Amino acid sequence: MKFNQLLVDELNLLMQFNLDSAATGIKVRSDACEATQVAIKSLFEKGLCTLSDGGYLTDQGVEIAESADKILRALSH
């Protein structure tokens, strides 16, 4: 399996959450590009964030975001 564009968009959104503070969420505005809106709704449907327009990461969302962060750091060297 390869990363398709939706998965890349989801990963990029996960990287926007502040992993140092569970009390910090994000909101995808209604004027955001369609790809971003689709990606955040997909994260919500997968149970990784609390609202269809962002909100906070769920426990599983935090785990996935931390893994994504590790992958990004490893590949960025």
Secondary structure, DSSP 4 states (H G I P E B T S, - for coil): ----HHHHHHHHHHTTS-TT-TT--EE--TTS-HHHHHHHHHHHHTTSEEETTEEEE-HHHHHHHHHHHHHHHHHT-
